[in-house]
Amino acid sequence: MRRLNLTVATLAFVVLSTHTFAGSLMPMDDSWDRTLGFLLYVETHVTRSEARANSPNYAYVWNAESWADDFRSTNGASNLGLYVFPFLDDQDGRPDSLPPGGDTPQSRARTLQWWIQEADGVGHPDWILYQCDRVTPAYQSNPPGSYPNMPLDFTNPDVVDWKVQNFVDRTESSVTAFSADYFTPANLNHACGIYRDGVWVQLFSGETFDPAYDAAVFNWAREIRGRLAQQLYPKGLVVNCSPVPSYEDQTIAALEASVDGILDEYGFTNYDQDTRDIWWPIKIRRMIELQNAGLAYYNINYIERFPPTQEQVNWILGSFLMAREHSAYIVIMEQPTENYLYPTWPHLPEYDVSVGHPCAEMTMSQGVYVRDFSYGMSVVNPSYFDSYVFELPNGNFTDLYGTPVETYVWLPPATGQVLVSSEARCF
C-alpha cells in the first residue's frame, strides 16, 4: 500500500490534531488518535463509586441521569445524557403508573381521558396525535404491539416547550445531552392528525413515507435543540437514528443540520448479510460525513454473547477504524433479551491498543479495504461471497493481542484484521 507523502501527512496531522468542534453544546472527546468507547445503559445496581472508577473508559453515557455527577467527577471530557423515550410522546405523561406486566386497554383508555380533560389541570385534547381513523392514538409501534405512552403533536410549539420543561427538574448540571430514543423520519406509527377546537386537522398522510412527516420530524429536532441551548446548563441533542442506506442523501443532510449526535444501533452487526457489499461502504462514507459536519457518532455493535471473540472484534473494530475521525465512539455489547440486559461495563482492552492517527482515508487494495495509521493498519473484507489474501507491506506487525503477523493476512467473507506496527507509518 502506498504511504502518504511525508509533507502532506505532516500537514494533515498538524491541522486535524488541533480539531475543535465549533458550535457544539456538548463535549466531544477527540478520537483522532485513539479508540474511545461509550456506555449505553447504567444498570440500577451500579454504585456511585463504581461509576467514578469506570467513567474514564466512556466518552459518552446514553443514560447517565442520577449518576451524572459521579461520571463527571472522574472524566471531565465525557458527554452525559438524559434519556428521553421516545421522541414523539412522553414516557411519564399518564395519570397512573403502568400496571404490572405492562399496559391494558383499560389503562390506555384512562390515560387518553386524562389527557383530554385533566393533564396540567386543564387537559390538552388538541395535543393528542391520532391515526387516520381519527380515533386511535398513533402509539409508538414496536411489533407485535406498541408502547403505551401518549403520542403528542410534535409540530405544536407548546408541546415542544412542555417536553423540554418536563425534564428540567430531573436535569443535573453535569448532564450535557438529551438522549432521544426511536427518532426516525419514517412515519412508522401512521400518525395522521389532531383535533383543534374539536375540528379534525390532518397533518400527515398516515403513510410510512411522507415528506411532510419527514420535515416535521427534523423541525422538531431543531426546535428541541434550540430550547436546550437556552437552558441554564445548555445541552446537545443526541438521537437514536441509524443512517441506513435506504435514507437518501438529502435525509442525511437534514439530520446533520438538526442534531448534535447520532446513536447508531445498526453498527456493523445488524444488517442482512447478502446486502453487506452495498451497505458497508455507504456506512463508512456517512460516518465520516456526519463527523465532518460536527456531529458525534456513537456506534453500537450487538453480538449474541459478551465478551466478543477475537474474530468479532477484528471485524467490528477494523470496520470502525475505517471511519474513525475526530468524533466517533464505539461499544460492542450483547444483544439485550428478557433475561439479559447489558454488560455492566463493556469496555474492551482492545480499545486501548493504539494504532495512532489515520495517515489517509481508506483505499481499496488487493480486493479489500485498507486504511493506514501512524502505528498500524486496518484491513477489512466486507464481501458476502469472496475471500482474499492480503499481502502485507514492509514492516513489523502484530495483531491486537501481540502475536506477530508476517507476509500476508487471510480474509474470509465479513472479516477484518487490525494490525499494530512497531514503526511509524506516517507522521
Backbone hydrogen bonds in HBPLUS format (Angstrom, degrees):
<---DONOR---> <-ACCEPTOR-->    atom                        ^
c    i                          cat <-CA-CA->   ^        H-A-AA   ^      H-
h    n   atom  resd res      DA  || num        DHA   H-A  angle D-A-AA Bond
n    s   type  num  typ     dist DA aas  dist angle  dist       angle   num
A0009-ALA N   A0005-ASN O   2.90 MM   4  6.08 170.2  1.91 163.8 167.1     1
A0010-THR N   A0006-LEU O   2.86 MM   4  5.94 161.2  1.90 149.5 154.8     2
A0011-LEU N   A0007-THR O   3.02 MM   4  6.17 161.7  2.05 145.4 150.4     3
A0012-ALA N   A0008-VAL O   2.88 MM   4  6.10 163.5  1.91 154.4 159.0     4
A0013-PHE N   A0009-ALA O   2.97 MM   4  6.17 157.0  2.03 147.3 153.4     5
A0014-VAL N   A0010-THR O   2.96 MM   4  6.19 160.5  2.00 151.3 156.5     6
A0015-VAL N   A0011-LEU O   3.01 MM   4  6.22 164.6  2.04 154.4 158.0     7
A0016-LEU N   A0012-ALA O   2.87 MM   4  5.90 171.2  1.88 153.2 156.0     8
A0017-SER N   A0013-PHE O   2.84 MM   4  5.49 155.0  1.90 143.1 149.1     9
A0019-HIS N   A0016-LEU O   3.10 MM   3  5.06 149.3  2.19 114.1 113.0    10
A0024-SER N   A0021-PHE O   3.21 MM   3  5.76 166.3  2.23 134.3 135.3    11
A0031-SER N   A0326-HIS O   2.99 MM 295  4.68 164.5  2.01 109.8 114.8    12
A0330-ILE N   A0036-LEU O   3.04 MM 294  6.46 157.6  2.09 147.1 153.9    13
A0059-ALA N   A0037-GLY O   2.79 MM  22  6.10 164.4  1.81 164.8 159.3    14
A0038-PHE N   A0330-ILE O   3.17 MM 292  6.06 131.8  2.41 135.4 137.7    15
A0039-LEU N   A0060-TYR O   2.85 MM  21  6.20 167.5  1.87 160.3 163.2    16
A0062-TRP N   A0039-LEU O   2.94 MM  23  6.37 161.6  1.98 161.3 164.3    17
A0046-VAL N   A0043-GLU O   3.13 MM   3  5.69 166.5  2.14 118.7 123.0    18
A0051-ALA N   A0047-THR O   3.04 MM   4  6.38 153.9  2.11 147.6 154.7    19
A0052-ARG N   A0048-ARG O   3.00 MM   4  6.29 158.5  2.05 149.3 154.6    20
A0053-ALA N   A0049-SER O   2.97 MM   4  6.15 154.0  2.04 143.3 150.5    21
A0054-ASN N   A0050-GLU O   3.00 MM   4  6.12 151.2  2.09 149.0 155.5    22
A0055-SER N   A0051-ALA O   2.96 MM   4  5.75 133.5  2.19 144.7 154.7    23
A0057-ASN N   A0054-ASN O   3.03 MM   3  5.90 162.2  2.07 130.7 135.6    24
A0058-TYR N   A0055-SER O   2.99 MM   3  5.58 172.8  1.99 129.8 131.4    25
A0079-ASN N   A0059-ALA O   2.86 MM  20  6.12 164.1  1.88 138.3 141.4    26
A0061-VAL N   A0079-ASN O   2.96 MM  18  6.51 144.3  2.09 158.3 168.2    27
A0081-GLY N   A0061-VAL O   2.84 MM  20  5.83 160.4  1.88 167.4 171.4    28
A0064-ALA N   A0081-GLY O   2.89 MM  17  5.43 120.0  2.26 133.7 150.2    29
A0067-TRP N   A0064-ALA O   2.85 MM   3  5.38 159.1  1.89 147.7 145.6    30
A0065-GLU N   A0081-GLY O   3.45 MM  16  6.75 161.7  2.49 152.5 157.1    31
A0068-ALA N   A0065-GLU O   3.04 MM   3  5.49 166.6  2.06 124.3 126.0    32
A0070-ASP N   A0067-TRP O   2.96 MM   3  5.34 123.6  2.28 108.6 123.6    33
A0071-PHE N   A0067-TRP O   2.98 MM   4  6.29 161.2  2.02 162.1 168.2    34
A0072-ARG N   A0068-ALA O   2.89 MM   4  6.06 164.0  1.92 156.1 161.0    35
A0073-SER N   A0069-ASP O   3.04 MM   4  6.06 142.1  2.19 135.3 144.1    36
A0075-ASN N   A0072-ARG O   3.30 MM   3  5.02 152.3  2.38  96.2 104.3    37
A0078-SER N   A0075-ASN O   3.25 MM   3  5.68 169.0  2.26 115.4 118.8    38
A0176-THR N   A0080-LEU O   2.78 MM  96  5.29 154.9  1.84 144.2 153.0    39
A0177-ALA N   A0080-LEU O   3.13 MM  97  6.04 130.0  2.40 149.4 141.8    40
A0082-LEU N   A0177-ALA O   2.82 MM  95  6.22 141.9  1.96 147.2 158.1    41
A0179-SER N   A0082-LEU O   2.84 MM  97  5.55 174.1  1.84 141.9 140.0    42
A0084-VAL N   A0179-SER O   2.82 MM  95  5.70 164.2  1.84 154.2 148.8    43
A0181-ASP N   A0084-VAL O   3.00 MM  97  6.29 163.7  2.03 170.9 174.4    44
A0087-PHE N   A0181-ASP O   3.29 MM  94  6.09 146.9  2.41 167.7 159.2    45
A0152-LEU N   A0088-LEU O   3.15 MM  64  6.17 166.7  2.17 141.2 145.2    46
A0094-ARG N   A0092-ASP O   2.91 MM   2  5.73 133.2  2.13 107.6  93.6    47
A0102-GLY N   A0099-PRO O   3.01 MM   3  5.59 148.5  2.11 145.0 143.7    48
A0108-ARG N   A0104-THR O   3.01 MM   4  6.27 155.3  2.07 154.2 161.5    49
A0109-ALA N   A0105-PRO O   2.99 MM   4  6.15 156.3  2.05 143.4 149.8    50
A0110-ARG N   A0106-GLN O   2.96 MM   4  6.20 154.0  2.03 143.7 151.1    51
A0111-THR N   A0107-SER O   2.91 MM   4  6.08 157.6  1.96 144.0 149.8    52
A0112-LEU N   A0108-ARG O   2.90 MM   4  6.11 160.6  1.93 151.2 156.3    53
A0113-GLN N   A0109-ALA O   3.02 MM   4  6.22 161.7  2.05 146.9 151.7    54
A0114-TRP N   A0110-ARG O   2.93 MM   4  6.14 150.3  2.02 144.8 153.7    55
A0115-TRP N   A0111-THR O   2.99 MM   4  6.29 155.4  2.05 150.7 155.9    56
A0116-ILE N   A0112-LEU O   3.05 MM   4  6.32 151.2  2.14 146.2 154.4    57
A0117-GLN N   A0113-GLN O   2.97 MM   4  6.14 152.0  2.05 150.1 156.5    58
A0118-GLU N   A0114-TRP O   2.64 MM   4  4.83 150.2  1.73 135.1 144.9    59
A0119-ALA N   A0114-TRP O   2.86 MM   5  5.88 141.8  2.01 151.8 150.4    60
A0124-HIS N   A0115-TRP O   2.59 MM   9  5.59 164.6  1.61 174.5 177.8    61
A0121-GLY N   A0118-GLU O   2.75 MM   3  4.98 138.0  1.92 148.6 141.4    62
A0122-VAL N   A0119-ALA O   3.12 MM   3  5.88 154.1  2.19 126.6 126.4    63
A0123-GLY N   A0119-ALA O   2.71 MM   4  4.28 161.5  1.74 139.7 140.3    64
A0127-TRP N   A0124-HIS O   3.05 MM   3  5.42 164.8  2.07 114.6 118.7    65
A0153-ASP N   A0127-TRP O   2.69 MM  26  5.20 142.3  1.83 146.4 156.2    66
A0129-LEU N   A0151-PRO O   3.05 MM  22  5.51 172.2  2.06 132.9 133.9    67
A0138-ALA N   A0129-LEU O   2.91 MM   9  5.92 169.8  1.92 143.3 143.2    68
A0130-TYR N   A0193-GLY O   2.83 MM  63  5.44 177.4  1.83 169.1 168.5    69
A0192-CYS N   A0130-TYR O   2.77 MM  62  5.79 148.2  1.86 158.8 157.6    70
A0193-GLY N   A0130-TYR O   3.17 MM  63  5.44 156.7  2.23 134.7 141.8    71
A0131-GLN N   A0136-THR O   2.77 MM   5  5.62 159.2  1.82 167.6 172.4    72
A0134-ARG N   A0131-GLN O   2.97 MM   3  5.75 163.3  2.00 124.8 129.1    73
A0139-TYR N   A0137-PRO O   2.80 MM   2  5.54 137.2  1.99 105.9  92.6    74
A0147-TYR N   A0140-GLN O   2.75 MM   7  5.34 164.0  1.77 164.9 168.4    75
A0142-ASN N   A0145-GLY O   2.99 MM   3  5.39 165.9  2.01 138.0 134.5    76
A0145-GLY N   A0142-ASN O   3.05 MM   3  5.39 142.7  2.19 130.6 121.2    77
A0156-ASN N   A0153-ASP O   3.11 MM   3  5.72 167.1  2.12 119.4 123.4    78
A0159-VAL N   A0156-ASN O   2.95 MM   3  5.29 127.3  2.23 108.4 122.0    79
A0160-VAL N   A0156-ASN O   3.16 MM   4  6.57 155.1  2.22 152.1 159.5    80
A0161-ASP N   A0157-PRO O   2.92 MM   4  6.18 162.3  1.95 150.2 154.5    81
A0162-TRP N   A0158-ASP O   2.94 MM   4  6.09 158.0  1.98 142.0 148.4    82
A0163-LYS N   A0159-VAL O   2.81 MM   4  5.98 153.9  1.87 148.1 155.6    83
A0164-VAL N   A0160-VAL O   3.11 MM   4  6.40 162.7  2.14 153.3 155.8    84
A0165-GLN N   A0161-ASP O   2.89 MM   4  6.03 172.2  1.90 155.3 157.8    85
A0166-ASN N   A0162-TRP O   2.82 MM   4  5.76 147.7  1.92 145.2 152.9    86
A0167-PHE N   A0164-VAL O   3.05 MM   3  5.65 158.4  2.09 115.7 122.2    87
A0168-VAL N   A0165-GLN O   3.20 MM   3  5.13 151.3  2.29 100.6 108.9    88
A0170-ARG N   A0167-PHE O   3.08 MM   3  5.34 137.1  2.27 104.0 116.0    89
A0171-THR N   A0168-VAL O   3.04 MM   3  5.20 152.3  2.12 106.9 115.5    90
A0175-VAL N   A0172-GLU O   3.07 MM   3  5.42 153.4  2.15 108.4 116.1    91
A0236-GLY N   A0176-THR O   2.90 MM  60  6.29 160.7  1.94 139.4 139.4    92
A0178-PHE N   A0236-GLY O   2.87 MM  58  6.29 155.9  1.93 155.3 158.9    93
A0238-VAL N   A0178-PHE O   2.88 MM  60  6.02 177.2  1.88 176.6 177.5    94
A0180-ALA N   A0238-VAL O   2.83 MM  58  6.18 156.3  1.89 167.0 168.9    95
A0240-ASN N   A0180-ALA O   2.90 MM  60  6.24 152.3  1.98 170.3 170.8    96
A0183-PHE N   A0240-ASN O   3.16 MM  57  5.51 144.0  2.30 135.5 144.1    97
A0188-LEU N   A0186-ALA O   2.92 MM   2  5.59 134.1  2.13 104.9  91.1    98
A0187-ASN N   A0208-THR O   2.77 MM  21  4.43 156.2  1.82 147.5 142.7    99
A0190-HIS N   A0187-ASN O   3.24 MM   3  5.45 165.7  2.26 108.9 112.8   100
A0203-LEU N   A0192-CYS O   2.75 MM  11  5.70 149.6  1.84 143.9 154.5   101
A0204-PHE N   A0192-CYS O   2.83 MM  12  4.63 164.3  1.86 143.4 144.3   102
A0194-ILE N   A0201-VAL O   2.96 MM   7  5.38 154.6  2.03 150.6 154.1   103
A0201-VAL N   A0194-ILE O   2.76 MM   7  5.38 165.3  1.79 166.4 165.5   104
A0196-ARG N   A0199-VAL O   2.83 MM   3  5.20 161.7  1.86 150.6 144.9   105
A0199-VAL N   A0196-ARG O   3.04 MM   3  5.20 164.8  2.07 108.8 112.9   106
A0213-TYR N   A0210-ASP O   2.96 MM   3  5.26 120.9  2.32 106.3 121.1   107
A0214-ASP N   A0210-ASP O   2.98 MM   4  6.32 162.7  2.01 159.2 164.6   108
A0215-ALA N   A0211-PRO O   2.97 MM   4  6.17 167.5  1.99 150.4 153.0   109
A0216-ALA N   A0212-ALA O   3.07 MM   4  6.23 151.7  2.15 139.3 147.0   110
A0217-VAL N   A0213-TYR O   2.93 MM   4  6.19 154.9  1.99 155.2 161.6   111
A0218-PHE N   A0214-ASP O   3.17 MM   4  6.51 166.3  2.19 157.8 159.6   112
A0219-ASN N   A0215-ALA O   2.96 MM   4  6.09 149.0  2.06 142.6 152.1   113
A0220-TRP N   A0216-ALA O   2.85 MM   4  6.05 153.3  1.92 145.6 152.6   114
A0221-ALA N   A0217-VAL O   3.12 MM   4  6.49 156.1  2.18 146.1 151.8   115
A0222-ARG N   A0218-PHE O   3.04 MM   4  6.31 159.7  2.08 146.1 151.1   116
A0223-GLU N   A0219-ASN O   2.87 MM   4  6.11 156.4  1.93 152.2 158.9   117
A0224-ILE N   A0220-TRP O   2.89 MM   4  6.09 168.0  1.90 158.0 160.9   118
A0225-ARG N   A0221-ALA O   2.83 MM   4  5.92 163.3  1.86 149.1 154.7   119
A0226-GLY N   A0222-ARG O   2.92 MM   4  6.05 152.4  2.00 141.5 148.6   120
A0227-ARG N   A0223-GLU O   3.10 MM   4  6.38 154.7  2.17 147.9 153.9   121
A0228-LEU N   A0224-ILE O   2.91 MM   4  6.17 156.2  1.97 155.0 162.1   122
A0229-ALA N   A0225-ARG O   3.07 MM   4  6.27 146.4  2.19 143.1 151.6   123
A0230-GLN N   A0227-ARG O   3.12 MM   3  5.19 141.1  2.27  98.1 109.1   124
A0231-GLN N   A0228-LEU O   3.32 MM   3  5.46 165.7  2.34 105.5 109.7   125
A0235-LYS N   A0228-LEU O   3.32 MM   7  5.31 149.5  2.42 109.0 117.7   126
A0260-ASP N   A0237-LEU O   2.83 MM  23  5.18 159.4  1.87 150.9 154.7   127
A0261-GLY N   A0237-LEU O   3.15 MM  24  6.38 131.9  2.39 148.9 142.3   128
A0239-VAL N   A0261-GLY O   3.10 MM  22  6.43 158.1  2.15 144.8 141.5   129
A0263-LEU N   A0239-VAL O   2.82 MM  24  5.88 160.8  1.86 151.4 148.8   130
A0241-CYS N   A0263-LEU O   3.10 MM  22  6.01 127.3  2.39 138.8 153.1   131
A0244-VAL N   A0242-SER O   2.77 MM   2  5.50 133.7  1.99 111.0  96.0   132
A0247-TYR N   A0244-VAL O   3.01 MM   3  5.76 159.9  2.06 123.2 128.9   133
A0251-THR N   A0248-GLU O   2.97 MM   3  5.32 131.7  2.21 105.9 118.7   134
A0252-ILE N   A0248-GLU O   3.22 MM   4  6.68 153.6  2.29 149.7 157.1   135
A0253-ALA N   A0249-ASP O   2.91 MM   4  6.20 152.5  1.99 147.0 155.0   136
A0254-ALA N   A0250-GLN O   3.04 MM   4  6.24 151.1  2.12 138.2 145.1   137
A0255-LEU N   A0251-THR O   2.95 MM   4  6.21 150.7  2.04 144.0 152.6   138
A0256-GLU N   A0252-ILE O   2.89 MM   4  6.16 158.0  1.94 150.5 155.9   139
A0257-ALA N   A0253-ALA O   3.18 MM   4  6.40 146.7  2.30 141.3 149.2   140
A0258-SER N   A0255-LEU O   3.08 MM   3  5.21 160.5  2.12 108.6 114.8   141
A0296-ALA N   A0260-ASP O   3.02 MM  36  6.46 158.5  2.07 140.6 144.8   142
A0262-ILE N   A0296-ALA O   2.85 MM  34  6.25 154.6  1.91 155.4 161.2   143
A0298-TYR N   A0262-ILE O   2.80 MM  36  5.98 172.3  1.80 174.5 176.4   144
A0264-ASP N   A0298-TYR O   2.82 MM  34  6.00 176.4  1.82 173.5 172.5   145
A0300-ILE N   A0264-ASP O   2.95 MM  36  5.87 167.8  1.96 153.7 155.4   146
A0269-THR N   A0266-TYR O   3.35 MM   3  6.43 147.2  2.46 146.6 153.5   147
A0270-ASN N   A0266-TYR O   3.08 MM   4  4.75 144.3  2.21 160.9 156.0   148
A0275-THR N   A0272-ASP O   3.12 MM   3  5.69 165.8  2.14 117.9 122.3   149
A0276-ARG N   A0273-GLN O   3.14 MM   3  5.21 168.0  2.15 110.8 113.6   150
A0278-ILE N   A0275-THR O   2.97 MM   3  5.45 138.0  2.15 110.0 121.4   151
A0279-TRP N   A0275-THR O   3.04 MM   4  6.38 166.1  2.06 160.2 163.1   152
A0280-TRP N   A0276-ARG O   2.98 MM   4  5.60 164.4  2.00 149.3 152.6   153
A0283-LYS N   A0279-TRP O   2.77 MM   4  5.92 157.6  1.82 158.4 164.6   154
A0284-ILE N   A0280-TRP O   3.12 MM   4  6.44 161.8  2.15 154.1 157.8   155
A0285-ARG N   A0281-PRO O   3.02 MM   4  6.20 167.0  2.04 146.0 149.7   156
A0286-ARG N   A0282-ILE O   2.93 MM   4  6.12 166.5  1.95 155.4 158.8   157
A0287-MET N   A0283-LYS O   2.93 MM   4  6.08 155.5  1.99 152.0 158.9   158
A0288-ILE N   A0284-ILE O   3.14 MM   4  6.38 160.1  2.18 151.8 156.1   159
A0289-GLU N   A0285-ARG O   2.94 MM   4  6.19 160.0  1.98 149.2 155.5   160
A0290-LEU N   A0286-ARG O   2.93 MM   4  6.01 165.6  1.95 150.7 153.6   161
A0291-GLN N   A0287-MET O   3.17 MM   4  6.37 155.9  2.24 141.3 147.7   162
A0292-ASN N   A0288-ILE O   2.87 MM   4  6.08 161.4  1.90 153.7 159.4   163
A0293-ALA N   A0289-GLU O   2.99 MM   4  6.22 131.7  2.23 140.0 152.7   164
A0295-LEU N   A0290-LEU O   3.04 MM   5  5.56 157.6  2.09 157.0 152.1   165
A0294-GLY N   A0291-GLN O   2.86 MM   3  5.13 159.2  1.90 111.3 116.9   166
A0297-TYR N   A0327-SER O   2.83 MM  30  6.17 157.5  1.88 163.1 169.9   167
A0329-TYR N   A0297-TYR O   2.84 MM  32  6.16 154.9  1.90 169.3 172.0   168
A0299-ASN N   A0329-TYR O   2.82 MM  30  5.98 178.6  1.82 154.4 154.9   169
A0331-VAL N   A0299-ASN O   3.01 MM  32  6.36 140.9  2.16 169.5 163.4   170
A0301-ASN N   A0331-VAL O   2.94 MM  30  6.20 141.7  2.09 151.4 163.1   171
A0333-MET N   A0301-ASN O   3.03 MM  32  6.32 160.3  2.07 150.5 155.3   172
A0303-ILE N   A0333-MET O   2.85 MM  30  5.99 146.9  1.96 144.7 152.1   173
A0335-GLN N   A0303-ILE O   2.75 MM  32  5.59 152.8  1.82 163.4 161.1   174
A0313-VAL N   A0309-THR O   3.01 MM   4  6.32 162.5  2.04 153.0 157.5   175
A0314-ASN N   A0310-GLN O   2.97 MM   4  6.17 164.7  2.00 151.2 154.9   176
A0315-TRP N   A0311-GLU O   3.05 MM   4  6.27 158.4  2.10 147.8 153.3   177
A0316-ILE N   A0312-GLN O   2.92 MM   4  6.06 175.6  1.93 158.1 159.5   178
A0317-LEU N   A0313-VAL O   2.73 MM   4  5.54 153.7  1.80 150.0 157.9   179
A0318-GLY N   A0314-ASN O   2.92 MM   4  5.26 140.1  2.08 119.6 132.1   180
A0319-SER N   A0315-TRP O   3.11 MM   4  6.07 151.5  2.19 133.2 140.4   181
A0320-PHE N   A0316-ILE O   2.89 MM   4  6.11 164.4  1.91 151.9 156.8   182
A0321-LEU N   A0317-LEU O   2.91 MM   4  6.06 157.2  1.96 152.0 156.7   183
A0322-MET N   A0319-SER O   3.05 MM   3  5.41 138.3  2.23 105.7 117.2   184
A0323-ALA N   A0320-PHE O   3.00 MM   3  5.64 152.3  2.07 116.1 123.6   185
A0324-ARG N   A0321-LEU O   3.36 MM   3  4.84 163.2  2.39  93.4  98.3   186
A0337-THR N   A0340-TYR O   2.60 MM   3  5.03 171.6  1.60 160.7 163.9   187
A0351-TYR N   A0348-LEU O   3.10 MM   3  5.76 151.5  2.19 116.0 122.7   188
A0352-ASP N   A0349-PRO O   2.98 MM   3  5.39 141.4  2.13 108.8 119.3   189
A0353-VAL N   A0350-GLU O   3.21 MM   3  5.34 159.9  2.26 103.7 109.9   190
A0375-TYR N   A0355-VAL O   2.85 MM  20  4.55 152.7  1.93 139.5 130.8   191
A0374-SER N   A0357-HIS O   2.78 MM  17  5.46 150.9  1.86 152.4 162.0   192
A0359-CYS N   A0372-ASP O   2.87 MM  13  5.49 169.7  1.88 143.0 139.7   193
A0363-THR N   A0370-VAL O   2.79 MM   7  5.38 157.7  1.84 155.3 161.4   194
A0370-VAL N   A0363-THR O   2.76 MM   7  5.38 163.1  1.79 160.1 164.9   195
A0365-SER N   A0368-VAL O   2.76 MM   3  5.50 159.9  1.80 162.3 168.2   196
A0368-VAL N   A0365-SER O   3.07 MM   3  5.50 169.4  2.08 121.5 122.2   197
A0369-TYR N   A0380-VAL O   2.95 MM  11  5.26 166.8  1.97 165.3 161.5   198
A0380-VAL N   A0369-TYR O   2.91 MM  11  5.26 161.2  1.95 149.5 155.4   199
A0371-ARG N   A0378-SER O   2.95 MM   7  5.30 151.4  2.03 151.1 157.0   200
A0378-SER N   A0371-ARG O   2.94 MM   7  5.30 157.5  2.00 149.8 157.2   201
A0373-PHE N   A0376-GLY O   2.81 MM   3  4.93 157.4  1.87 146.6 140.2   202
A0376-GLY N   A0373-PHE O   3.39 MM   3  4.93 160.8  2.43 106.9 101.4   203
A0425-ARG N   A0374-SER O   2.80 MM  51  4.77 159.1  1.84 128.0 134.6   204
A0421-SER N   A0375-TYR O   3.03 MM  46  4.85 173.8  2.03 107.1 109.1   205
A0377-MET N   A0419-LEU O   2.99 MM  42  5.23 151.5  2.07 133.2 137.2   206
A0419-LEU N   A0377-MET O   2.83 MM  42  5.23 178.3  1.83 170.3 169.9   207
A0379-VAL N   A0417-GLN O   2.99 MM  38  5.29 158.1  2.04 146.8 153.9   208
A0417-GLN N   A0379-VAL O   2.78 MM  38  5.29 145.3  1.90 154.8 163.8   209
A0381-ASN N   A0415-THR O   2.86 MM  34  5.52 175.3  1.86 174.9 173.8   210
A0414-ALA N   A0381-ASN O   2.99 MM  33  5.59 116.0  2.42 141.9 159.2   211
A0415-THR N   A0381-ASN O   3.26 MM  34  5.52 142.1  2.42 140.7 145.8   212
A0388-TYR N   A0411-LEU O   2.96 MM  23  5.21 158.6  2.00 133.3 139.6   213
A0411-LEU N   A0388-TYR O   2.83 MM  23  5.21 168.4  1.84 171.7 170.9   214
A0390-PHE N   A0409-VAL O   2.85 MM  19  5.10 173.2  1.86 155.2 155.3   215
A0409-VAL N   A0390-PHE O   2.77 MM  19  5.10 147.0  1.88 139.1 150.3   216
A0392-LEU N   A0407-THR O   2.83 MM  15  5.43 157.6  1.88 131.8 139.0   217
A0422-SER N   A0396-ASN O   3.26 MM  26  5.98 154.2  2.33 155.7 162.6   218
A0405-VAL N   A0397-PHE O   2.92 MM   8  5.44 166.9  1.94 132.0 132.2   219
A0398-THR N   A0420-VAL O   2.93 MM  22  5.25 147.3  2.04 143.5 154.0   220
A0420-VAL N   A0398-THR O   2.82 MM  22  5.25 166.7  1.84 153.0 157.2   221
A0399-ASP N   A0403-THR O   2.85 MM   4  5.45 146.1  1.97 140.8 149.8   222
A0402-GLY N   A0399-ASP O   3.19 MM   3  5.46 167.8  2.20 117.3 116.6   223
A0408-TYR N   A0406-GLU O   2.71 MM   2  5.87 138.0  1.88 115.0 100.6   224
